[in-house]
Amino acid sequence: MLSHGRIADELALAGHDVTLLEAEYFLKSSDLQSAKYAKTISLGGFPRDLLTSAYSDLTALSFSKTQGYFDNYHIFKKWHGGMNLLCEMLLTKHNETLEDLKEQKFDAIFNYHLNLCGTGLKEVLNIKTHFWISTCPIMEYMAYILGVPTPTSYVPPLGKLVMSDKPTYAQRFLNILEYITSVYTLETSARGITDVYRKIFGPSFPDIEEVVKDSPITFIVADEVLDFPRPILHNTIFVGGLGFKNDTKELQEPYLSEMEKGRLAFITHGGYNSLYESARAGVPIMIMPFFWDQFRNGKLAERNGWGLNFDKLSLLEGSEDFVTTLKLVLEDPKYYQQAQRTKRLLLTKPFSGTDKFVKYTEYIALLKNIIYIILIIGQTYPHSH
């Protein structure tokens, strides 16, 4: 929700009339206030138990020593099943709000990567242009749908497999399984979303995957400077750092004196916001991943030399490994040096993520979707006159 708020706010600050539609599936919008400048419409009244079970299973699995390879698949299958049921509730419970939104005749709609319920609103609200957004490095399913090459021999997955871009043969084989599992899970969810929309709006409602393929641009809210090397398409735009500002405030006591005592390290679960904040601040990082892209982010910090990945399961045996890893990050000067180098690379880029995001959005809006940036697999260029 924080990323979505930043996205909406940056468009609003650029002078556009923006509405952020937030479905309160698990958190209340009022508890977070993700957007400060865009208009926000919150849709509530959803049962929390549809997602609670999946989150509980994921939490329990995080510190389990007997994890099966497909455990995450079963958890995310349950999560997506709950999300699809919530999507149906949204479309039926809030149909009057959707009708009001349709009357506003929006030019474009932005939807995030994990669930395609919002993508279907493009058709329901009669919106011409759909932008697809990933709030983490591009995931396997997104790449698969868009035709972005994903060589599993060296491109790490966004799942639980811990590997860098120089994997062993065994890791390459497991990466193939990870890729297939990830694509299959999200593809199954997409078919479920299509069924939901056809149940409510009739059998002629388009396949949701065809709708999302029609996105002229896909925005990746991750930074190419930090990411692993990989093939990419011209209409896949990295906008890492979107919404981040340089208006930080000076620390007050008692925190200021504590921070001045010695070298710093950032201990985190490894979500992408944390990863980017560490890199932008030039602070070495110690990542203790729990799920999804966090394992990948830990290896990414290791690869680029400003942090270390730490297996949280070792805490079950005691704190010795934790202390050793933390001391290494704090005391070995190479981590601080590489953190500072990464900071310079990010802060001296000629174009910020916000610049690219706003300008590419306005570019497509200006053209009214008459042309495409690049031909997508299975599509043809629309005719222009």
BELTAMO-V514137 format. One record per residue. N is the residue number from 0. RES is the residue in one small letter. SS is DSSP state (H for helix, E for strand, L for the rest). NEAR is the number of other ideal C-beta (glycine too) atoms within 12 Angstrom. D_LAST is the distance of its C-alpha to the last C-alpha in Angstrom with 1 decimal. Layout:
BEGIN
n:N res:RES ss:SS near:NEAR d_last:D_LAST
n:N res:RES ss:SS near:NEAR d_last:D_LAST
END
This chain:
BEGIN
n:0 res:m ss:L near:28 d_last:40.2
n:1 res:l ss:H near:30 d_last:40.9
n:2 res:s ss:H near:37 d_last:37.8
n:3 res:h ss:H near:35 d_last:35.7
n:4 res:g ss:H near:30 d_last:37.3
n:5 res:r ss:H near:36 d_last:36.6
n:6 res:i ss:H near:39 d_last:32.9
n:7 res:a ss:H near:39 d_last:32.7
n:8 res:d ss:H near:30 d_last:34.8
n:9 res:e ss:H near:38 d_last:32.9
n:10 res:l ss:H near:39 d_last:29.6
n:11 res:a ss:H near:23 d_last:31.8
n:12 res:l ss:H near:21 d_last:33.5
n:13 res:a ss:L near:24 d_last:30.1
n:14 res:g ss:L near:14 d_last:29.6
n:15 res:h ss:L near:24 d_last:27.7
n:16 res:d ss:L near:18 d_last:28.9
n:17 res:v ss:L near:32 d_last:30.1
n:18 res:t ss:E near:30 d_last:32.0
n:19 res:l ss:E near:36 d_last:34.0
n:20 res:l ss:E near:37 d_last:34.9
n:21 res:e ss:E near:34 d_last:38.1
n:22 res:a ss:E near:36 d_last:39.9
n:23 res:e ss:L near:28 d_last:43.5
n:24 res:y ss:L near:34 d_last:44.3
n:25 res:f ss:L near:24 d_last:47.0
n:26 res:l ss:L near:21 d_last:47.1
n:27 res:k ss:L near:20 d_last:46.9
n:28 res:s ss:H near:26 d_last:44.3
n:29 res:s ss:H near:14 d_last:47.1
n:30 res:d ss:H near:14 d_last:49.1
n:31 res:l ss:H near:20 d_last:46.4
n:32 res:q ss:L near:20 d_last:44.3
n:33 res:s ss:L near:28 d_last:41.6
n:34 res:a ss:L near:31 d_last:39.3
n:35 res:k ss:L near:20 d_last:40.7
n:36 res:y ss:L near:24 d_last:37.7
n:37 res:a ss:L near:30 d_last:35.2
n:38 res:k ss:E near:22 d_last:36.0
n:39 res:t ss:E near:27 d_last:37.6
n:40 res:i ss:E near:23 d_last:38.0
n:41 res:s ss:E near:27 d_last:40.7
n:42 res:l ss:E near:31 d_last:41.1
n:43 res:g ss:L near:23 d_last:44.7
n:44 res:g ss:L near:17 d_last:47.2
n:45 res:f ss:L near:28 d_last:46.7
n:46 res:p ss:L near:17 d_last:49.7
n:47 res:r ss:L near:19 d_last:50.3
n:48 res:d ss:H near:16 d_last:52.2
n:49 res:l ss:H near:24 d_last:49.2
n:50 res:l ss:H near:29 d_last:48.5
n:51 res:t ss:H near:18 d_last:52.0
n:52 res:s ss:H near:20 d_last:53.3
n:53 res:a ss:H near:31 d_last:50.7
n:54 res:y ss:H near:25 d_last:51.3
n:55 res:s ss:H near:17 d_last:55.1
n:56 res:d ss:H near:24 d_last:54.8
n:57 res:l ss:H near:27 d_last:52.8
n:58 res:t ss:H near:15 d_last:55.4
n:59 res:a ss:H near:18 d_last:58.3
n:60 res:l ss:H near:28 d_last:56.6
n:61 res:s ss:H near:28 d_last:56.2
n:62 res:f ss:L near:19 d_last:59.9
n:63 res:s ss:L near:19 d_last:60.8
n:64 res:k ss:L near:15 d_last:62.3
n:65 res:t ss:L near:11 d_last:61.6
n:66 res:q ss:L near:23 d_last:57.8
n:67 res:g ss:L near:13 d_last:56.4
n:68 res:y ss:L near:18 d_last:53.3
n:69 res:f ss:L near:21 d_last:51.3
n:70 res:d ss:H near:23 d_last:52.7
n:71 res:n ss:H near:32 d_last:49.6
n:72 res:y ss:H near:30 d_last:47.5
n:73 res:h ss:H near:21 d_last:49.6
n:74 res:i ss:H near:32 d_last:49.5
n:75 res:f ss:H near:35 d_last:45.7
n:76 res:k ss:H near:26 d_last:45.4
n:77 res:k ss:H near:28 d_last:47.6
n:78 res:w ss:H near:34 d_last:45.6
n:79 res:h ss:H near:34 d_last:42.3
n:80 res:g ss:H near:27 d_last:44.0
n:81 res:g ss:H near:32 d_last:45.1
n:82 res:m ss:H near:36 d_last:41.7
n:83 res:n ss:H near:35 d_last:40.1
n:84 res:l ss:H near:30 d_last:42.9
n:85 res:l ss:H near:35 d_last:42.2
n:86 res:c ss:H near:39 d_last:38.5
n:87 res:e ss:H near:29 d_last:39.6
n:88 res:m ss:H near:25 d_last:41.9
n:89 res:l ss:H near:36 d_last:39.3
n:90 res:l ss:H near:32 d_last:36.9
n:91 res:t ss:H near:21 d_last:39.8
n:92 res:k ss:H near:21 d_last:42.0
n:93 res:h ss:L near:29 d_last:39.4
n:94 res:n ss:H near:20 d_last:37.1
n:95 res:e ss:H near:13 d_last:37.6
n:96 res:t ss:H near:26 d_last:36.5
n:97 res:l ss:H near:29 d_last:33.3
n:98 res:e ss:H near:15 d_last:32.7
n:99 res:d ss:H near:17 d_last:33.2
n:100 res:l ss:H near:26 d_last:30.8
n:101 res:k ss:H near:19 d_last:28.1
n:102 res:e ss:H near:12 d_last:28.5
n:103 res:q ss:L near:20 d_last:27.7
n:104 res:k ss:L near:15 d_last:24.0
n:105 res:f ss:L near:29 d_last:23.8
n:106 res:d ss:L near:27 d_last:20.6
n:107 res:a ss:E near:36 d_last:22.0
n:108 res:i ss:E near:40 d_last:25.0
n:109 res:f ss:E near:44 d_last:27.2
n:110 res:n ss:E near:37 d_last:29.6
n:111 res:y ss:E near:36 d_last:32.4
n:112 res:h ss:L near:39 d_last:33.2
n:113 res:l ss:L near:33 d_last:36.5
n:114 res:n ss:L near:35 d_last:35.6
n:115 res:l ss:L near:44 d_last:32.3
n:116 res:c ss:H near:40 d_last:33.4
n:117 res:g ss:H near:40 d_last:31.3
n:118 res:t ss:H near:43 d_last:28.2
n:119 res:g ss:H near:39 d_last:28.6
n:120 res:l ss:H near:40 d_last:28.4
n:121 res:k ss:H near:35 d_last:24.7
n:122 res:e ss:H near:33 d_last:24.5
n:123 res:v ss:H near:33 d_last:27.5
n:124 res:l ss:L near:31 d_last:26.3
n:125 res:n ss:L near:19 d_last:22.7
n:126 res:i ss:L near:31 d_last:21.4
n:127 res:k ss:L near:24 d_last:17.9
n:128 res:t ss:E near:32 d_last:18.9
n:129 res:h ss:E near:38 d_last:22.1
n:130 res:f ss:E near:42 d_last:23.8
n:131 res:w ss:E near:43 d_last:26.8
n:132 res:i ss:E near:42 d_last:29.8
n:133 res:s ss:E near:42 d_last:33.0
n:134 res:t ss:L near:37 d_last:35.9
n:135 res:c ss:L near:39 d_last:37.7
n:136 res:p ss:L near:41 d_last:37.0
n:137 res:i ss:L near:42 d_last:34.4
n:138 res:m ss:L near:39 d_last:36.3
n:139 res:e ss:H near:40 d_last:36.4
n:140 res:y ss:H near:36 d_last:34.6
n:141 res:m ss:H near:40 d_last:31.6
n:142 res:a ss:H near:33 d_last:31.5
n:143 res:y ss:H near:26 d_last:31.9
n:144 res:i ss:H near:37 d_last:29.0
n:145 res:l ss:H near:38 d_last:26.6
n:146 res:g ss:L near:22 d_last:27.8
n:147 res:v ss:L near:30 d_last:29.6
n:148 res:p ss:L near:20 d_last:32.6
n:149 res:t ss:L near:34 d_last:35.9
n:150 res:p ss:L near:22 d_last:38.8
n:151 res:t ss:L near:31 d_last:41.8
n:152 res:s ss:L near:21 d_last:44.1
n:153 res:y ss:L near:22 d_last:43.5
n:154 res:v ss:L near:36 d_last:41.1
n:155 res:p ss:L near:41 d_last:43.4
n:156 res:p ss:L near:42 d_last:42.6
n:157 res:l ss:L near:48 d_last:42.3
n:158 res:g ss:L near:38 d_last:45.2
n:159 res:k ss:L near:37 d_last:49.0
n:160 res:l ss:L near:36 d_last:49.4
n:161 res:v ss:L near:31 d_last:50.7
n:162 res:m ss:L near:34 d_last:49.5
n:163 res:s ss:L near:28 d_last:48.0
n:164 res:d ss:L near:24 d_last:45.8
n:165 res:k ss:L near:17 d_last:48.9
n:166 res:p ss:L near:26 d_last:50.0
n:167 res:t ss:L near:15 d_last:52.8
n:168 res:y ss:H near:13 d_last:52.3
n:169 res:a ss:H near:12 d_last:53.5
n:170 res:q ss:H near:24 d_last:50.9
n:171 res:r ss:H near:24 d_last:48.1
n:172 res:f ss:H near:18 d_last:49.2
n:173 res:l ss:H near:24 d_last:49.4
n:174 res:n ss:H near:33 d_last:45.9
n:175 res:i ss:H near:25 d_last:44.5
n:176 res:l ss:H near:24 d_last:46.2
n:177 res:e ss:H near:36 d_last:44.9
n:178 res:y ss:H near:30 d_last:41.4
n:179 res:i ss:H near:24 d_last:41.7
n:180 res:t ss:H near:32 d_last:43.5
n:181 res:s ss:H near:40 d_last:41.0
n:182 res:v ss:H near:28 d_last:37.9
n:183 res:y ss:H near:22 d_last:39.9
n:184 res:t ss:H near:35 d_last:41.0
n:185 res:l ss:H near:38 d_last:37.6
n:186 res:e ss:H near:26 d_last:36.0
n:187 res:t ss:H near:27 d_last:38.8
n:188 res:s ss:H near:35 d_last:38.1
n:189 res:a ss:H near:37 d_last:34.4
n:190 res:r ss:H near:21 d_last:35.4
n:191 res:g ss:H near:31 d_last:37.8
n:192 res:i ss:H near:41 d_last:35.1
n:193 res:t ss:H near:32 d_last:33.0
n:194 res:d ss:H near:25 d_last:36.1
n:195 res:v ss:H near:33 d_last:36.8
n:196 res:y ss:H near:36 d_last:33.4
n:197 res:r ss:H near:21 d_last:33.7
n:198 res:k ss:H near:19 d_last:37.3
n:199 res:i ss:H near:26 d_last:36.2
n:200 res:f ss:H near:23 d_last:32.8
n:201 res:g ss:L near:11 d_last:33.2
n:202 res:p ss:L near:12 d_last:32.6
n:203 res:s ss:L near:10 d_last:28.9
n:204 res:f ss:L near:24 d_last:28.3
n:205 res:p ss:L near:25 d_last:26.2
n:206 res:d ss:L near:24 d_last:28.1
n:207 res:i ss:H near:38 d_last:28.4
n:208 res:e ss:H near:31 d_last:27.9
n:209 res:e ss:H near:23 d_last:24.5
n:210 res:v ss:H near:31 d_last:23.6
n:211 res:v ss:H near:42 d_last:25.0
n:212 res:k ss:H near:30 d_last:23.3
n:213 res:d ss:L near:32 d_last:19.9
n:214 res:s ss:L near:42 d_last:21.0
n:215 res:p ss:L near:38 d_last:18.7
n:216 res:i ss:L near:38 d_last:21.9
n:217 res:t ss:E near:43 d_last:25.6
n:218 res:f ss:E near:44 d_last:28.0
n:219 res:i ss:E near:43 d_last:31.5
n:220 res:v ss:L near:44 d_last:34.2
n:221 res:a ss:L near:41 d_last:36.4
n:222 res:d ss:L near:37 d_last:37.0
n:223 res:e ss:L near:26 d_last:36.3
n:224 res:v ss:L near:29 d_last:39.4
n:225 res:l ss:L near:41 d_last:41.6
n:226 res:d ss:L near:35 d_last:40.0
n:227 res:f ss:L near:33 d_last:41.1
n:228 res:p ss:L near:19 d_last:39.2
n:229 res:r ss:L near:29 d_last:36.6
n:230 res:p ss:L near:19 d_last:33.3
n:231 res:i ss:L near:27 d_last:30.2
n:232 res:l ss:L near:28 d_last:26.4
n:233 res:h ss:L near:19 d_last:24.1
n:234 res:n ss:L near:29 d_last:22.7
n:235 res:t ss:E near:38 d_last:26.3
n:236 res:i ss:E near:37 d_last:27.4
n:237 res:f ss:E near:37 d_last:31.1
n:238 res:v ss:L near:39 d_last:32.0
n:239 res:g ss:L near:40 d_last:35.8
n:240 res:g ss:L near:37 d_last:37.8
n:241 res:l ss:L near:42 d_last:35.2
n:242 res:g ss:L near:37 d_last:37.2
n:243 res:f ss:L near:29 d_last:40.3
n:244 res:k ss:L near:18 d_last:41.9
n:245 res:n ss:L near:13 d_last:44.7
n:246 res:d ss:L near:7 d_last:46.6
n:247 res:t ss:L near:10 d_last:49.4
n:248 res:k ss:L near:9 d_last:52.7
n:249 res:e ss:L near:9 d_last:56.1
n:250 res:l ss:L near:13 d_last:58.2
n:251 res:q ss:L near:10 d_last:61.2
n:252 res:e ss:L near:10 d_last:64.6
n:253 res:p ss:L near:10 d_last:65.8
n:254 res:y ss:H near:13 d_last:62.6
n:255 res:l ss:H near:12 d_last:62.6
n:256 res:s ss:H near:11 d_last:66.0
n:257 res:e ss:H near:12 d_last:65.3
n:258 res:m ss:H near:18 d_last:62.2
n:259 res:e ss:L near:12 d_last:64.2
n:260 res:k ss:L near:11 d_last:66.8
n:261 res:g ss:L near:12 d_last:65.1
n:262 res:r ss:L near:23 d_last:62.1
n:263 res:l ss:L near:25 d_last:59.4
n:264 res:a ss:L near:32 d_last:57.7
n:265 res:f ss:E near:35 d_last:55.2
n:266 res:i ss:E near:28 d_last:56.1
n:267 res:t ss:E near:32 d_last:53.2
n:268 res:h ss:L near:26 d_last:51.9
n:269 res:g ss:L near:39 d_last:49.0
n:270 res:g ss:L near:31 d_last:45.9
n:271 res:y ss:H near:41 d_last:43.0
n:272 res:n ss:H near:31 d_last:43.6
n:273 res:s ss:H near:31 d_last:47.2
n:274 res:l ss:H near:46 d_last:46.2
n:275 res:y ss:H near:42 d_last:43.8
n:276 res:e ss:H near:30 d_last:46.3
n:277 res:s ss:H near:40 d_last:49.0
n:278 res:a ss:H near:41 d_last:46.9
n:279 res:r ss:H near:35 d_last:45.7
n:280 res:a ss:H near:27 d_last:49.3
n:281 res:g ss:L near:27 d_last:50.8
n:282 res:v ss:L near:31 d_last:53.2
n:283 res:p ss:L near:40 d_last:54.3
n:284 res:i ss:E near:47 d_last:53.5
n:285 res:m ss:E near:39 d_last:55.4
n:286 res:i ss:E near:40 d_last:53.3
n:287 res:m ss:L near:34 d_last:54.9
n:288 res:p ss:L near:38 d_last:52.0
n:289 res:f ss:L near:29 d_last:52.1
n:290 res:f ss:L near:34 d_last:49.0
n:291 res:w ss:L near:35 d_last:45.3
n:292 res:d ss:L near:41 d_last:43.9
n:293 res:q ss:H near:34 d_last:47.2
n:294 res:f ss:H near:37 d_last:48.8
n:295 res:r ss:H near:43 d_last:45.9
n:296 res:n ss:H near:46 d_last:46.0
n:297 res:g ss:H near:42 d_last:49.8
n:298 res:k ss:H near:37 d_last:49.4
n:299 res:l ss:H near:45 d_last:46.6
n:300 res:a ss:H near:43 d_last:49.0
n:301 res:e ss:H near:35 d_last:51.6
n:302 res:r ss:H near:27 d_last:49.3
n:303 res:n ss:L near:35 d_last:48.4
n:304 res:g ss:L near:27 d_last:52.0
n:305 res:w ss:L near:42 d_last:52.2
n:306 res:g ss:E near:43 d_last:53.5
n:307 res:l ss:E near:40 d_last:55.1
n:308 res:n ss:E near:36 d_last:54.4
n:309 res:f ss:L near:35 d_last:57.4
n:310 res:d ss:L near:27 d_last:58.2
n:311 res:k ss:H near:32 d_last:59.3
n:312 res:l ss:H near:22 d_last:61.4
n:313 res:s ss:H near:19 d_last:63.9
n:314 res:l ss:H near:18 d_last:64.8
n:315 res:l ss:H near:15 d_last:66.5
n:316 res:e ss:H near:13 d_last:69.0
n:317 res:g ss:L near:11 d_last:69.6
n:318 res:s ss:L near:15 d_last:68.1
n:319 res:e ss:H near:12 d_last:69.2
n:320 res:d ss:H near:22 d_last:65.9
n:321 res:f ss:H near:24 d_last:64.1
n:322 res:v ss:H near:18 d_last:66.4
n:323 res:t ss:H near:18 d_last:66.2
n:324 res:t ss:H near:31 d_last:62.4
n:325 res:l ss:H near:27 d_last:62.3
n:326 res:k ss:H near:20 d_last:64.9
n:327 res:l ss:H near:24 d_last:63.0
n:328 res:v ss:H near:37 d_last:59.8
n:329 res:l ss:H near:27 d_last:61.9
n:330 res:e ss:H near:17 d_last:64.3
n:331 res:d ss:L near:22 d_last:62.5
n:332 res:p ss:H near:16 d_last:60.9
n:333 res:k ss:H near:20 d_last:58.1
n:334 res:y ss:H near:34 d_last:56.3
n:335 res:y ss:H near:29 d_last:56.4
n:336 res:q ss:H near:18 d_last:55.3
n:337 res:q ss:H near:29 d_last:52.3
n:338 res:a ss:H near:38 d_last:51.4
n:339 res:q ss:H near:25 d_last:51.5
n:340 res:r ss:H near:22 d_last:49.4
n:341 res:t ss:H near:35 d_last:46.7
n:342 res:k ss:H near:29 d_last:46.8
n:343 res:r ss:H near:18 d_last:46.1
n:344 res:l ss:H near:24 d_last:43.2
n:345 res:l ss:H near:33 d_last:41.6
n:346 res:l ss:H near:21 d_last:42.4
n:347 res:t ss:L near:13 d_last:41.3
n:348 res:k ss:L near:23 d_last:37.8
n:349 res:p ss:L near:10 d_last:35.4
n:350 res:f ss:L near:22 d_last:33.0
n:351 res:s ss:L near:25 d_last:34.3
n:352 res:g ss:H near:36 d_last:33.0
n:353 res:t ss:H near:28 d_last:32.2
n:354 res:d ss:H near:22 d_last:30.2
n:355 res:k ss:H near:28 d_last:28.0
n:356 res:f ss:H near:39 d_last:27.7
n:357 res:v ss:H near:30 d_last:26.6
n:358 res:k ss:H near:22 d_last:24.3
n:359 res:y ss:H near:36 d_last:22.4
n:360 res:t ss:H near:37 d_last:22.2
n:361 res:e ss:H near:23 d_last:20.9
n:362 res:y ss:H near:24 d_last:18.4
n:363 res:i ss:H near:30 d_last:16.8
n:364 res:a ss:H near:26 d_last:17.3
n:365 res:l ss:H near:16 d_last:15.5
n:366 res:l ss:H near:21 d_last:12.4
n:367 res:k ss:L near:16 d_last:12.8
n:368 res:n ss:L near:26 d_last:12.8
n:369 res:i ss:L near:18 d_last:9.1
n:370 res:i ss:L near:20 d_last:10.8
n:371 res:y ss:L near:26 d_last:14.4
n:372 res:i ss:L near:24 d_last:17.2
n:373 res:i ss:L near:21 d_last:18.6
n:374 res:l ss:L near:18 d_last:18.5
n:375 res:i ss:L near:28 d_last:21.1
n:376 res:i ss:L near:15 d_last:23.5
n:377 res:g ss:L near:12 d_last:22.5
n:378 res:q ss:L near:20 d_last:18.9
n:379 res:t ss:L near:11 d_last:15.7
n:380 res:y ss:L near:14 d_last:12.5
n:381 res:p ss:L near:17 d_last:10.0
n:382 res:h ss:L near:8 d_last:6.8
n:383 res:s ss:L near:10 d_last:3.8
n:384 res:h ss:L near:5 d_last:0.0
END
